[in-house]
Structure formats: structure tokens, C-alpha cells
Amino acid sequence: MGEIVGAGLLAHVPTIVLPEETRKELNEGREISLVPGLRRLREEVFESTLDYDTVVVLDSHWATTVEFVVSAHARRAGLFTSEELPRGMCRMPYDYPGDPELAASIGEFADRHGTWITPVDDPYLPVHYATINLWKYLGEGLPEKKWLSIGVCQTGDTEDHLRLGRALADGVAALPDRRKVLLIASGALSHTFWPLRQLRDHESSGPSHIRTPEARAADEQRIEWFERGDHAEVLRTMPEFLTHKPEARFAHYLMMIGALGEERCSAAGRAYSDYENSVGTGQMHLWFDRPAEGWTGTPEKSEASLA
């Protein structure tokens, strides 16, 4: 039986893969906290404290339309250039093993949860920087660790993304040999950019540059709930948060928390960065350790384990 042993809500902004000199130029001579935060997360979690086989990235930049898609490749390798910012993310090498077994297992639980999931191993399926940027920090140099991505569905609502998370949890649980999996919800909090002619006045990481005071307040309230493990309140207030336009309608978080028990999840977040601005959007790294008593406070078996 497989299990999810850790999860994170992590920022993937292009700034993190720019040269240090450029990052400091954009940030009034200071390093952004997101970069040392990822380095510390790798050292403290990805390299030392957790035993895991596979990292599943819930990729807020990969938008599908009629179904959820899971990357099912045995290996993904190549050079990545972003269509969004080719000046800053250009010919970035990547090479990592995938996890076709897990991809297939997740797909098998689509019907049980009333959704549509297709594993795809087409070698020409694009990758996205919401995956690649985090792999560069957390996966590169760890060649035995498998990585796969799941896209958000642009026609799906909150319930649809929670259903994907439930299928993901059952797909992990159905794996043999006590497999261990990490989840990364790769994306931002509020996500409204400054208009182009104003944007360069707001590249510093200080939260005073968040697009609106209301969006900043909404982000900071949710960070407080995350840090005390109050996922029920985050879910209860999703309609309100959607008015502040979280990235991908917060689908990356919804898929993650759907896999961790939703409102029953009691995991408190540990901050691995400050709350920062990125040209108007709210960014932060938060890591959720699996509580000793389980993600929901009581060690319950998944539907897959009961089947």
C-alpha cells in the first residue's frame, strides 16, 4: 500500500531561475526569500528527513479542457524554453524518471470519483515551468526520484479538482510495496498582474506591491489558516477567495487537499519563505508534514485499501 508522506504549496515564479545578479537587480539589491527557501526545503526535506519514491506536481500552468491528464512517461528529458518568458527561461535542461505505474493507478479511480482522468505518455506532450522550475531546485541531482505532473482542468470547478485529489489519494494507496509519494501544489495565491506599462515599477518582492490591498489581506488570512492547519476554513471560504483571482482558481491547492482529506486535514504549514510579491501576485512556500496521527487526525484507510 502506498502513502502520501508530505505535501507543499510552492511558488514556481520565473524569478527563481534567473541569475542571482538579476534577481537582486529586480529586488533593490536583496535576494528574494523564495530561492533560499527552496534550497532549505531541499536540504531539510527532499534530501534528508523524508523517504519517498515519487513527487507528484499539481501543475497550475498545465490547463486541460475535457479531462484531467497525468504524465505517464517512463522518462522525461530535453530542453525547456518558456513561451511566456523565453528571455528568462531558455533551453533549461531537464532529465528525470517518471512513474507510469502511479499514473495508471490514478486513472483507474476516475469512475469511482465521478471524473475523467487520462494517463498520457506521448513523448511530445509539453512540460511546463510550474514543474520544471521546482524540479531544478528540488529534483535535479537526485536521479532515482521519480517525478510526474497532473494538469488542472480549465472547465472544472472546486468540486472537480477535489475529486481529482480523491482519485490521486486512492491511486497512491493502491500502489504495492509501501510506496511513498510527495505532493507539490505548484502555484500562487492571489494572481493578478500589474498592467504592462506599470509592471516594472512593481518587480520588488515586498508585499506592498501586491496588486490590491484586498488581495494581500485575503492571502495573508489564508496563510494564517494554513499555518494552523485550518484547511476547513480555507475550503469554506473558497467562493470569497475566488474573487481575488488565485492562480488557476486555486486548483493546485484543491487537488492537493482533496488527496489529504479536505476539511478533515489537520496538517499545519511550515513557512519556507516570506510572503512575497511577483509583479502583483502573491507567492509563498508552505510545507505540510504528515501528522503522526495521519492527515485527518485519525489514521483512516482510503477507499482503495478497503476495496
ChimeraX commands (.cxc) that place a marker at each C-alpha (Angstrom):
marker #1 position 0.00,0.00,0.00 radius 0.5
marker #1 position 1.35,3.42,-0.94 radius 0.5
marker #1 position 1.07,6.56,1.15 radius 0.5
marker #1 position 1.44,10.32,0.84 radius 0.5
marker #1 position 4.21,11.32,3.25 radius 0.5
marker #1 position 4.47,15.08,2.65 radius 0.5
marker #1 position 2.96,17.94,0.66 radius 0.5
marker #1 position 3.74,21.53,-0.22 radius 0.5
marker #1 position 2.15,24.66,-1.65 radius 0.5
marker #1 position 5.15,26.07,-3.50 radius 0.5
marker #1 position 5.85,29.09,-5.72 radius 0.5
marker #1 position 7.32,28.50,-9.18 radius 0.5
marker #1 position 7.71,32.10,-10.40 radius 0.5
marker #1 position 10.20,32.70,-13.27 radius 0.5
marker #1 position 12.30,34.91,-10.99 radius 0.5
marker #1 position 13.64,31.89,-9.09 radius 0.5
marker #1 position 15.57,30.60,-12.13 radius 0.5
marker #1 position 17.03,33.97,-13.13 radius 0.5
marker #1 position 20.71,34.61,-12.27 radius 0.5
marker #1 position 21.26,35.85,-8.72 radius 0.5
marker #1 position 22.55,39.18,-10.01 radius 0.5
marker #1 position 19.34,39.71,-11.98 radius 0.5
marker #1 position 17.17,38.72,-9.03 radius 0.5
marker #1 position 18.90,41.29,-6.85 radius 0.5
marker #1 position 18.60,43.99,-9.52 radius 0.5
marker #1 position 14.85,43.43,-9.57 radius 0.5
marker #1 position 14.63,43.42,-5.77 radius 0.5
marker #1 position 16.50,46.55,-4.69 radius 0.5
marker #1 position 19.77,44.69,-4.17 radius 0.5
marker #1 position 18.33,41.92,-1.98 radius 0.5
marker #1 position 17.81,38.22,-2.64 radius 0.5
marker #1 position 14.20,37.11,-2.83 radius 0.5
marker #1 position 13.32,34.73,0.00 radius 0.5
marker #1 position 11.84,32.12,-2.37 radius 0.5
marker #1 position 15.28,30.96,-3.54 radius 0.5
marker #1 position 16.98,30.25,-0.18 radius 0.5
marker #1 position 13.63,28.81,0.90 radius 0.5
marker #1 position 13.74,26.17,-1.84 radius 0.5
marker #1 position 17.36,25.38,-1.04 radius 0.5
marker #1 position 16.47,24.89,2.62 radius 0.5
marker #1 position 13.44,22.78,1.71 radius 0.5
marker #1 position 15.64,20.52,-0.39 radius 0.5
marker #1 position 18.19,20.14,2.38 radius 0.5
marker #1 position 15.71,19.63,5.20 radius 0.5
marker #1 position 13.03,17.56,3.43 radius 0.5
marker #1 position 13.88,16.30,-0.05 radius 0.5
marker #1 position 17.43,15.17,0.79 radius 0.5
marker #1 position 17.33,14.19,4.43 radius 0.5
marker #1 position 14.21,13.74,6.54 radius 0.5
marker #1 position 11.77,12.01,4.16 radius 0.5
marker #1 position 11.95,8.64,2.48 radius 0.5
marker #1 position 9.99,8.91,-0.79 radius 0.5
marker #1 position 9.88,7.41,-4.27 radius 0.5
marker #1 position 7.86,9.85,-6.37 radius 0.5
marker #1 position 7.00,13.55,-6.49 radius 0.5
marker #1 position 3.60,14.46,-7.98 radius 0.5
marker #1 position 3.40,18.05,-9.23 radius 0.5
marker #1 position -0.09,19.54,-9.40 radius 0.5
marker #1 position 0.79,21.95,-12.18 radius 0.5
marker #1 position -1.22,25.18,-12.30 radius 0.5
marker #1 position 0.28,26.09,-15.71 radius 0.5
marker #1 position -0.89,22.94,-17.47 radius 0.5
marker #1 position -4.53,23.59,-18.40 radius 0.5
marker #1 position -6.60,20.82,-19.99 radius 0.5
marker #1 position -10.22,21.09,-21.16 radius 0.5
marker #1 position -12.26,17.87,-21.24 radius 0.5
marker #1 position -10.43,15.70,-18.69 radius 0.5
marker #1 position -7.57,15.61,-16.23 radius 0.5
marker #1 position -4.29,14.41,-17.75 radius 0.5
marker #1 position -1.48,12.67,-15.87 radius 0.5
marker #1 position 2.00,12.43,-17.38 radius 0.5
marker #1 position 2.72,8.70,-17.72 radius 0.5
marker #1 position 6.21,8.73,-19.23 radius 0.5
marker #1 position 8.93,6.35,-18.14 radius 0.5
marker #1 position 11.34,9.25,-18.52 radius 0.5
marker #1 position 11.17,12.93,-19.46 radius 0.5
marker #1 position 14.25,14.69,-20.81 radius 0.5
marker #1 position 15.01,17.63,-23.05 radius 0.5
marker #1 position 15.50,21.38,-23.10 radius 0.5
marker #1 position 12.76,23.69,-21.86 radius 0.5
marker #1 position 12.12,27.18,-23.22 radius 0.5
marker #1 position 9.08,29.01,-21.93 radius 0.5
marker #1 position 6.69,30.56,-24.43 radius 0.5
marker #1 position 5.74,33.04,-21.70 radius 0.5
marker #1 position 9.21,34.31,-20.79 radius 0.5
marker #1 position 11.84,32.89,-23.18 radius 0.5
marker #1 position 14.32,35.56,-22.17 radius 0.5
marker #1 position 14.46,34.24,-18.62 radius 0.5
marker #1 position 13.66,30.55,-19.08 radius 0.5
marker #1 position 15.64,29.46,-22.12 radius 0.5
marker #1 position 16.93,25.98,-23.06 radius 0.5
marker #1 position 16.84,24.74,-19.46 radius 0.5
marker #1 position 17.94,21.06,-19.40 radius 0.5
marker #1 position 15.78,18.56,-17.57 radius 0.5
marker #1 position 16.04,14.79,-17.21 radius 0.5
marker #1 position 14.06,12.74,-14.71 radius 0.5
marker #1 position 12.29,9.36,-14.46 radius 0.5
marker #1 position 8.52,9.29,-14.44 radius 0.5
marker #1 position 6.16,6.88,-12.74 radius 0.5
marker #1 position 3.89,5.13,-15.27 radius 0.5
marker #1 position 2.66,2.74,-12.57 radius 0.5
marker #1 position 1.33,5.57,-10.42 radius 0.5
marker #1 position -0.12,7.42,-13.43 radius 0.5
marker #1 position -2.08,4.31,-14.43 radius 0.5
marker #1 position -3.22,3.72,-10.86 radius 0.5
marker #1 position -4.62,7.26,-10.55 radius 0.5
marker #1 position -6.51,6.86,-13.80 radius 0.5
marker #1 position -8.18,3.69,-12.57 radius 0.5
marker #1 position -10.06,5.63,-9.87 radius 0.5
marker #1 position -11.67,8.21,-12.17 radius 0.5
marker #1 position -15.05,6.48,-12.37 radius 0.5
marker #1 position -15.21,5.87,-8.64 radius 0.5
marker #1 position -14.93,9.61,-8.03 radius 0.5
marker #1 position -17.13,10.76,-10.90 radius 0.5
marker #1 position -14.44,12.38,-13.02 radius 0.5
marker #1 position -12.28,11.84,-16.12 radius 0.5
marker #1 position -8.55,11.12,-15.90 radius 0.5
marker #1 position -6.28,10.06,-18.76 radius 0.5
marker #1 position -2.63,8.99,-18.32 radius 0.5
marker #1 position -0.62,10.10,-21.38 radius 0.5
marker #1 position 2.93,9.03,-22.33 radius 0.5
marker #1 position 3.21,10.85,-25.68 radius 0.5
marker #1 position 6.88,11.95,-25.94 radius 0.5
marker #1 position 5.77,15.25,-27.48 radius 0.5
marker #1 position 3.47,16.19,-24.60 radius 0.5
marker #1 position 4.71,19.60,-23.42 radius 0.5
marker #1 position 6.14,20.23,-19.98 radius 0.5
marker #1 position 5.55,23.48,-18.12 radius 0.5
marker #1 position 7.69,25.66,-15.90 radius 0.5
marker #1 position 5.43,25.13,-12.89 radius 0.5
marker #1 position 7.03,21.68,-12.90 radius 0.5
marker #1 position 10.49,22.36,-14.34 radius 0.5
marker #1 position 11.39,25.34,-12.14 radius 0.5
marker #1 position 10.71,23.38,-8.96 radius 0.5
marker #1 position 12.42,20.24,-10.26 radius 0.5
marker #1 position 15.57,22.32,-10.88 radius 0.5
marker #1 position 15.72,23.11,-7.17 radius 0.5
marker #1 position 14.22,20.00,-5.58 radius 0.5
marker #1 position 14.86,17.15,-8.01 radius 0.5
marker #1 position 17.94,17.81,-10.11 radius 0.5
marker #1 position 20.84,15.71,-8.87 radius 0.5
marker #1 position 18.55,13.12,-7.27 radius 0.5
marker #1 position 18.29,10.77,-10.27 radius 0.5
marker #1 position 16.47,7.94,-8.51 radius 0.5
marker #1 position 13.48,10.12,-7.57 radius 0.5
marker #1 position 10.52,9.91,-9.96 radius 0.5
marker #1 position 8.50,12.98,-10.97 radius 0.5
marker #1 position 5.16,13.22,-12.72 radius 0.5
marker #1 position 2.72,16.07,-13.32 radius 0.5
marker #1 position -1.05,16.44,-13.32 radius 0.5
marker #1 position -2.69,19.36,-15.09 radius 0.5
marker #1 position -5.57,21.49,-13.87 radius 0.5
marker #1 position -8.78,21.37,-15.90 radius 0.5
marker #1 position -9.96,24.79,-17.08 radius 0.5
marker #1 position -13.61,23.65,-17.28 radius 0.5
marker #1 position -13.51,22.14,-13.78 radius 0.5
marker #1 position -14.75,23.83,-10.64 radius 0.5
marker #1 position -13.77,23.43,-6.99 radius 0.5
marker #1 position -15.58,20.09,-6.64 radius 0.5
marker #1 position -13.98,18.70,-9.80 radius 0.5
marker #1 position -10.48,19.40,-8.51 radius 0.5
marker #1 position -11.29,17.91,-5.12 radius 0.5
marker #1 position -12.47,14.78,-6.95 radius 0.5
marker #1 position -9.15,14.57,-8.77 radius 0.5
marker #1 position -7.42,14.76,-5.39 radius 0.5
marker #1 position -9.55,11.91,-4.04 radius 0.5
marker #1 position -8.66,9.76,-7.05 radius 0.5
marker #1 position -5.00,10.68,-6.57 radius 0.5
marker #1 position -5.10,9.54,-2.93 radius 0.5
marker #1 position -6.69,6.23,-3.88 radius 0.5
marker #1 position -4.25,5.77,-6.75 radius 0.5
marker #1 position -1.34,6.19,-4.36 radius 0.5
marker #1 position -2.90,3.88,-1.77 radius 0.5
marker #1 position -3.38,1.16,-4.39 radius 0.5
marker #1 position 0.35,1.00,-5.15 radius 0.5
marker #1 position 2.20,-2.09,-3.90 radius 0.5
marker #1 position 5.29,-2.35,-1.71 radius 0.5
marker #1 position 4.71,0.60,0.65 radius 0.5
marker #1 position 5.47,3.23,-1.98 radius 0.5
marker #1 position 5.89,6.77,-0.64 radius 0.5
marker #1 position 4.78,9.90,-2.50 radius 0.5
marker #1 position 5.20,13.66,-2.08 radius 0.5
marker #1 position 2.70,16.18,-3.47 radius 0.5
marker #1 position 3.58,19.65,-4.72 radius 0.5
marker #1 position 0.78,22.13,-5.37 radius 0.5
marker #1 position 2.76,24.37,-7.71 radius 0.5
marker #1 position 1.27,27.83,-7.91 radius 0.5
marker #1 position 0.48,31.17,-6.37 radius 0.5
marker #1 position -2.11,32.62,-4.03 radius 0.5
marker #1 position -3.78,35.75,-5.48 radius 0.5
marker #1 position -2.69,36.13,-9.08 radius 0.5
marker #1 position -3.41,39.46,-10.78 radius 0.5
marker #1 position -0.51,41.11,-12.61 radius 0.5
marker #1 position 0.16,44.80,-12.85 radius 0.5
marker #1 position -0.56,46.20,-16.34 radius 0.5
marker #1 position 2.46,46.18,-18.65 radius 0.5
marker #1 position 3.18,49.92,-18.50 radius 0.5
marker #1 position 3.17,49.80,-14.67 radius 0.5
marker #1 position 4.68,46.35,-14.18 radius 0.5
marker #1 position 8.34,47.39,-13.96 radius 0.5
marker #1 position 7.54,49.65,-11.03 radius 0.5
marker #1 position 6.38,46.60,-9.06 radius 0.5
marker #1 position 9.08,43.96,-9.52 radius 0.5
marker #1 position 10.39,44.17,-5.95 radius 0.5
marker #1 position 9.34,41.29,-3.71 radius 0.5
marker #1 position 7.84,43.45,-0.96 radius 0.5
marker #1 position 4.16,42.62,-0.35 radius 0.5
marker #1 position 3.26,46.30,-0.67 radius 0.5
marker #1 position 3.44,45.61,-4.42 radius 0.5
marker #1 position 0.64,43.00,-4.35 radius 0.5
marker #1 position -1.97,44.09,-6.90 radius 0.5
marker #1 position -4.59,45.21,-4.36 radius 0.5
marker #1 position -4.69,45.60,-0.57 radius 0.5
marker #1 position -7.74,43.33,-0.54 radius 0.5
marker #1 position -5.87,40.53,-2.35 radius 0.5
marker #1 position -2.97,40.86,0.08 radius 0.5
marker #1 position -5.32,40.65,3.06 radius 0.5
marker #1 position -7.03,37.56,1.60 radius 0.5
marker #1 position -3.67,35.87,1.01 radius 0.5
marker #1 position -2.42,36.66,4.49 radius 0.5
marker #1 position -5.61,35.35,6.08 radius 0.5
marker #1 position -5.23,32.04,4.26 radius 0.5
marker #1 position -1.56,31.79,5.18 radius 0.5
marker #1 position -2.62,32.13,8.82 radius 0.5
marker #1 position -5.13,29.29,8.35 radius 0.5
marker #1 position -2.54,27.13,6.59 radius 0.5
marker #1 position -0.04,27.63,9.37 radius 0.5
marker #1 position -2.51,26.41,11.99 radius 0.5
marker #1 position -3.83,23.58,9.83 radius 0.5
marker #1 position -7.31,25.03,9.36 radius 0.5
marker #1 position -7.97,23.70,5.86 radius 0.5
marker #1 position -11.70,23.55,6.61 radius 0.5
marker #1 position -11.83,27.34,6.75 radius 0.5
marker #1 position -9.85,27.67,3.52 radius 0.5
marker #1 position -12.35,25.42,1.79 radius 0.5
marker #1 position -15.40,27.04,3.37 radius 0.5
marker #1 position -14.32,30.46,2.08 radius 0.5
marker #1 position -13.29,29.39,-1.43 radius 0.5
marker #1 position -16.08,31.44,-3.10 radius 0.5
marker #1 position -14.75,34.55,-1.37 radius 0.5
marker #1 position -11.13,33.79,-2.29 radius 0.5
marker #1 position -12.05,33.27,-5.94 radius 0.5
marker #1 position -12.98,36.96,-6.13 radius 0.5
marker #1 position -9.25,37.70,-5.65 radius 0.5
marker #1 position -8.36,35.50,-8.64 radius 0.5
marker #1 position -5.99,32.92,-7.15 radius 0.5
marker #1 position -3.81,31.23,-9.76 radius 0.5
marker #1 position -5.73,28.58,-11.72 radius 0.5
marker #1 position -8.70,29.21,-9.39 radius 0.5
marker #1 position -6.52,27.61,-6.70 radius 0.5
marker #1 position -6.91,24.23,-8.41 radius 0.5
marker #1 position -3.37,23.16,-7.47 radius 0.5
marker #1 position -4.20,23.52,-3.77 radius 0.5
marker #1 position -7.64,21.94,-4.19 radius 0.5
marker #1 position -6.16,18.83,-5.82 radius 0.5
marker #1 position -3.61,18.57,-3.03 radius 0.5
marker #1 position -6.09,18.98,-0.19 radius 0.5
marker #1 position -8.52,16.63,-1.92 radius 0.5
marker #1 position -5.82,13.97,-1.62 radius 0.5
marker #1 position -5.15,14.82,2.04 radius 0.5
marker #1 position -8.68,14.60,3.40 radius 0.5
marker #1 position -10.15,18.04,2.59 radius 0.5
marker #1 position -11.71,19.79,5.58 radius 0.5
marker #1 position -10.64,16.90,7.83 radius 0.5
marker #1 position -6.96,17.54,7.10 radius 0.5
marker #1 position -5.19,18.86,10.19 radius 0.5
marker #1 position -1.68,19.37,8.79 radius 0.5
marker #1 position -0.14,22.71,9.74 radius 0.5
marker #1 position 2.06,24.50,7.22 radius 0.5
marker #1 position 5.70,25.41,7.82 radius 0.5
marker #1 position 6.84,28.57,6.04 radius 0.5
marker #1 position 9.88,28.17,3.78 radius 0.5
marker #1 position 9.81,31.76,2.54 radius 0.5
marker #1 position 8.33,35.13,3.31 radius 0.5
marker #1 position 5.05,36.14,1.70 radius 0.5
marker #1 position 6.28,37.92,-1.42 radius 0.5
marker #1 position 5.13,39.84,-4.44 radius 0.5
marker #1 position 5.84,38.83,-8.03 radius 0.5
marker #1 position 4.62,41.64,-10.33 radius 0.5
marker #1 position 1.35,41.84,-8.43 radius 0.5
marker #1 position 0.83,38.19,-7.47 radius 0.5
marker #1 position 1.09,36.61,-4.01 radius 0.5
marker #1 position 3.81,33.96,-3.59 radius 0.5
marker #1 position 4.97,31.76,-0.70 radius 0.5
marker #1 position 6.42,28.34,0.08 radius 0.5
marker #1 position 4.49,26.32,2.69 radius 0.5
marker #1 position 5.30,22.71,3.57 radius 0.5
marker #1 position 2.85,20.34,5.27 radius 0.5
marker #1 position 4.33,17.44,7.21 radius 0.5
marker #1 position 2.16,14.37,7.64 radius 0.5
marker #1 position 0.96,14.43,11.26 radius 0.5
marker #1 position 1.84,11.38,13.33 radius 0.5
marker #1 position -1.86,10.60,13.66 radius 0.5
marker #1 position -2.46,10.91,9.91 radius 0.5
marker #1 position -3.51,13.69,7.57 radius 0.5
marker #1 position -7.02,13.85,9.01 radius 0.5
marker #1 position -6.13,13.45,12.67 radius 0.5
marker #1 position -7.17,9.80,12.71 radius 0.5
marker #1 position -5.33,7.10,10.75 radius 0.5
marker #1 position -8.11,6.16,8.34 radius 0.5
marker #1 position -7.88,3.75,5.44 radius 0.5
marker #1 position -8.56,5.05,1.95 radius 0.5
marker #1 position -11.33,3.72,-0.24 radius 0.5
marker #1 position -8.69,1.87,-2.28 radius 0.5
marker #1 position -7.44,-0.02,0.74 radius 0.5
marker #1 position -10.99,-1.10,1.56 radius 0.5
marker #1 position -11.82,-2.27,-1.94 radius 0.5
marker link #1:1,2 radius 0.2
marker link #1:2,3 radius 0.2
marker link #1:3,4 radius 0.2
marker link #1:4,5 radius 0.2
marker link #1:5,6 radius 0.2
marker link #1:6,7 radius 0.2
marker link #1:7,8 radius 0.2
marker link #1:8,9 radius 0.2
marker link #1:9,10 radius 0.2
marker link #1:10,11 radius 0.2
marker link #1:11,12 radius 0.2
marker link #1:12,13 radius 0.2
marker link #1:13,14 radius 0.2
marker link #1:14,15 radius 0.2
marker link #1:15,16 radius 0.2
marker link #1:16,17 radius 0.2
marker link #1:17,18 radius 0.2
marker link #1:18,19 radius 0.2
marker link #1:19,20 radius 0.2
marker link #1:20,21 radius 0.2
marker link #1:21,22 radius 0.2
marker link #1:22,23 radius 0.2
marker link #1:23,24 radius 0.2
marker link #1:24,25 radius 0.2
marker link #1:25,26 radius 0.2
marker link #1:26,27 radius 0.2
marker link #1:27,28 radius 0.2
marker link #1:28,29 radius 0.2
marker link #1:29,30 radius 0.2
marker link #1:30,31 radius 0.2
marker link #1:31,32 radius 0.2
marker link #1:32,33 radius 0.2
marker link #1:33,34 radius 0.2
marker link #1:34,35 radius 0.2
marker link #1:35,36 radius 0.2
marker link #1:36,37 radius 0.2
marker link #1:37,38 radius 0.2
marker link #1:38,39 radius 0.2
marker link #1:39,40 radius 0.2
marker link #1:40,41 radius 0.2
marker link #1:41,42 radius 0.2
marker link #1:42,43 radius 0.2
marker link #1:43,44 radius 0.2
marker link #1:44,45 radius 0.2
marker link #1:45,46 radius 0.2
marker link #1:46,47 radius 0.2
marker link #1:47,48 radius 0.2
marker link #1:48,49 radius 0.2
marker link #1:49,50 radius 0.2
marker link #1:50,51 radius 0.2
marker link #1:51,52 radius 0.2
marker link #1:52,53 radius 0.2
marker link #1:53,54 radius 0.2
marker link #1:54,55 radius 0.2
marker link #1:55,56 radius 0.2
marker link #1:56,57 radius 0.2
marker link #1:57,58 radius 0.2
marker link #1:58,59 radius 0.2
marker link #1:59,60 radius 0.2
marker link #1:60,61 radius 0.2
marker link #1:61,62 radius 0.2
marker link #1:62,63 radius 0.2
marker link #1:63,64 radius 0.2
marker link #1:64,65 radius 0.2
marker link #1:65,66 radius 0.2
marker link #1:66,67 radius 0.2
marker link #1:67,68 radius 0.2
marker link #1:68,69 radius 0.2
marker link #1:69,70 radius 0.2
marker link #1:70,71 radius 0.2
marker link #1:71,72 radius 0.2
marker link #1:72,73 radius 0.2
marker link #1:73,74 radius 0.2
marker link #1:74,75 radius 0.2
marker link #1:75,76 radius 0.2
marker link #1:76,77 radius 0.2
marker link #1:77,78 radius 0.2
marker link #1:78,79 radius 0.2
marker link #1:79,80 radius 0.2
marker link #1:80,81 radius 0.2
marker link #1:81,82 radius 0.2
marker link #1:82,83 radius 0.2
marker link #1:83,84 radius 0.2
marker link #1:84,85 radius 0.2
marker link #1:85,86 radius 0.2
marker link #1:86,87 radius 0.2
marker link #1:87,88 radius 0.2
marker link #1:88,89 radius 0.2
marker link #1:89,90 radius 0.2
marker link #1:90,91 radius 0.2
marker link #1:91,92 radius 0.2
marker link #1:92,93 radius 0.2
marker link #1:93,94 radius 0.2
marker link #1:94,95 radius 0.2
marker link #1:95,96 radius 0.2
marker link #1:96,97 radius 0.2
marker link #1:97,98 radius 0.2
marker link #1:98,99 radius 0.2
marker link #1:99,100 radius 0.2
marker link #1:100,101 radius 0.2
marker link #1:101,102 radius 0.2
marker link #1:102,103 radius 0.2
marker link #1:103,104 radius 0.2
marker link #1:104,105 radius 0.2
marker link #1:105,106 radius 0.2
marker link #1:106,107 radius 0.2
marker link #1:107,108 radius 0.2
marker link #1:108,109 radius 0.2
marker link #1:109,110 radius 0.2
marker link #1:110,111 radius 0.2
marker link #1:111,112 radius 0.2
marker link #1:112,113 radius 0.2
marker link #1:113,114 radius 0.2
marker link #1:114,115 radius 0.2
marker link #1:115,116 radius 0.2
marker link #1:116,117 radius 0.2
marker link #1:117,118 radius 0.2
marker link #1:118,119 radius 0.2
marker link #1:119,120 radius 0.2
marker link #1:120,121 radius 0.2
marker link #1:121,122 radius 0.2
marker link #1:122,123 radius 0.2
marker link #1:123,124 radius 0.2
marker link #1:124,125 radius 0.2
marker link #1:125,126 radius 0.2
marker link #1:126,127 radius 0.2
marker link #1:127,128 radius 0.2
marker link #1:128,129 radius 0.2
marker link #1:129,130 radius 0.2
marker link #1:130,131 radius 0.2
marker link #1:131,132 radius 0.2
marker link #1:132,133 radius 0.2
marker link #1:133,134 radius 0.2
marker link #1:134,135 radius 0.2
marker link #1:135,136 radius 0.2
marker link #1:136,137 radius 0.2
marker link #1:137,138 radius 0.2
marker link #1:138,139 radius 0.2
marker link #1:139,140 radius 0.2
marker link #1:140,141 radius 0.2
marker link #1:141,142 radius 0.2
marker link #1:142,143 radius 0.2
marker link #1:143,144 radius 0.2
marker link #1:144,145 radius 0.2
marker link #1:145,146 radius 0.2
marker link #1:146,147 radius 0.2
marker link #1:147,148 radius 0.2
marker link #1:148,149 radius 0.2
marker link #1:149,150 radius 0.2
marker link #1:150,151 radius 0.2
marker link #1:151,152 radius 0.2
marker link #1:152,153 radius 0.2
marker link #1:153,154 radius 0.2
marker link #1:154,155 radius 0.2
marker link #1:155,156 radius 0.2
marker link #1:156,157 radius 0.2
marker link #1:157,158 radius 0.2
marker link #1:158,159 radius 0.2
marker link #1:159,160 radius 0.2
marker link #1:160,161 radius 0.2
marker link #1:161,162 radius 0.2
marker link #1:162,163 radius 0.2
marker link #1:163,164 radius 0.2
marker link #1:164,165 radius 0.2
marker link #1:165,166 radius 0.2
marker link #1:166,167 radius 0.2
marker link #1:167,168 radius 0.2
marker link #1:168,169 radius 0.2
marker link #1:169,170 radius 0.2
marker link #1:170,171 radius 0.2
marker link #1:171,172 radius 0.2
marker link #1:172,173 radius 0.2
marker link #1:173,174 radius 0.2
marker link #1:174,175 radius 0.2
marker link #1:175,176 radius 0.2
marker link #1:176,177 radius 0.2
marker link #1:177,178 radius 0.2
marker link #1:178,179 radius 0.2
marker link #1:179,180 radius 0.2
marker link #1:180,181 radius 0.2
marker link #1:181,182 radius 0.2
marker link #1:182,183 radius 0.2
marker link #1:183,184 radius 0.2
marker link #1:184,185 radius 0.2
marker link #1:185,186 radius 0.2
marker link #1:186,187 radius 0.2
marker link #1:187,188 radius 0.2
marker link #1:188,189 radius 0.2
marker link #1:189,190 radius 0.2
marker link #1:190,191 radius 0.2
marker link #1:191,192 radius 0.2
marker link #1:192,193 radius 0.2
marker link #1:193,194 radius 0.2
marker link #1:194,195 radius 0.2
marker link #1:195,196 radius 0.2
marker link #1:196,197 radius 0.2
marker link #1:197,198 radius 0.2
marker link #1:198,199 radius 0.2
marker link #1:199,200 radius 0.2
marker link #1:200,201 radius 0.2
marker link #1:201,202 radius 0.2
marker link #1:202,203 radius 0.2
marker link #1:203,204 radius 0.2
marker link #1:204,205 radius 0.2
marker link #1:205,206 radius 0.2
marker link #1:206,207 radius 0.2
marker link #1:207,208 radius 0.2
marker link #1:208,209 radius 0.2
marker link #1:209,210 radius 0.2
marker link #1:210,211 radius 0.2
marker link #1:211,212 radius 0.2
marker link #1:212,213 radius 0.2
marker link #1:213,214 radius 0.2
marker link #1:214,215 radius 0.2
marker link #1:215,216 radius 0.2
marker link #1:216,217 radius 0.2
marker link #1:217,218 radius 0.2
marker link #1:218,219 radius 0.2
marker link #1:219,220 radius 0.2
marker link #1:220,221 radius 0.2
marker link #1:221,222 radius 0.2
marker link #1:222,223 radius 0.2
marker link #1:223,224 radius 0.2
marker link #1:224,225 radius 0.2
marker link #1:225,226 radius 0.2
marker link #1:226,227 radius 0.2
marker link #1:227,228 radius 0.2
marker link #1:228,229 radius 0.2
marker link #1:229,230 radius 0.2
marker link #1:230,231 radius 0.2
marker link #1:231,232 radius 0.2
marker link #1:232,233 radius 0.2
marker link #1:233,234 radius 0.2
marker link #1:234,235 radius 0.2
marker link #1:235,236 radius 0.2
marker link #1:236,237 radius 0.2
marker link #1:237,238 radius 0.2
marker link #1:238,239 radius 0.2
marker link #1:239,240 radius 0.2
marker link #1:240,241 radius 0.2
marker link #1:241,242 radius 0.2
marker link #1:242,243 radius 0.2
marker link #1:243,244 radius 0.2
marker link #1:244,245 radius 0.2
marker link #1:245,246 radius 0.2
marker link #1:246,247 radius 0.2
marker link #1:247,248 radius 0.2
marker link #1:248,249 radius 0.2
marker link #1:249,250 radius 0.2
marker link #1:250,251 radius 0.2
marker link #1:251,252 radius 0.2
marker link #1:252,253 radius 0.2
marker link #1:253,254 radius 0.2
marker link #1:254,255 radius 0.2
marker link #1:255,256 radius 0.2
marker link #1:256,257 radius 0.2
marker link #1:257,258 radius 0.2
marker link #1:258,259 radius 0.2
marker link #1:259,260 radius 0.2
marker link #1:260,261 radius 0.2
marker link #1:261,262 radius 0.2
marker link #1:262,263 radius 0.2
marker link #1:263,264 radius 0.2
marker link #1:264,265 radius 0.2
marker link #1:265,266 radius 0.2
marker link #1:266,267 radius 0.2
marker link #1:267,268 radius 0.2
marker link #1:268,269 radius 0.2
marker link #1:269,270 radius 0.2
marker link #1:270,271 radius 0.2
marker link #1:271,272 radius 0.2
marker link #1:272,273 radius 0.2
marker link #1:273,274 radius 0.2
marker link #1:274,275 radius 0.2
marker link #1:275,276 radius 0.2
marker link #1:276,277 radius 0.2
marker link #1:277,278 radius 0.2
marker link #1:278,279 radius 0.2
marker link #1:279,280 radius 0.2
marker link #1:280,281 radius 0.2
marker link #1:281,282 radius 0.2
marker link #1:282,283 radius 0.2
marker link #1:283,284 radius 0.2
marker link #1:284,285 radius 0.2
marker link #1:285,286 radius 0.2
marker link #1:286,287 radius 0.2
marker link #1:287,288 radius 0.2
marker link #1:288,289 radius 0.2
marker link #1:289,290 radius 0.2
marker link #1:290,291 radius 0.2
marker link #1:291,292 radius 0.2
marker link #1:292,293 radius 0.2
marker link #1:293,294 radius 0.2
marker link #1:294,295 radius 0.2
marker link #1:295,296 radius 0.2
marker link #1:296,297 radius 0.2
marker link #1:297,298 radius 0.2
marker link #1:298,299 radius 0.2
marker link #1:299,300 radius 0.2
marker link #1:300,301 radius 0.2
marker link #1:301,302 radius 0.2
marker link #1:302,303 radius 0.2
marker link #1:303,304 radius 0.2
marker link #1:304,305 radius 0.2
marker link #1:305,306 radius 0.2
marker link #1:306,307 radius 0.2
view
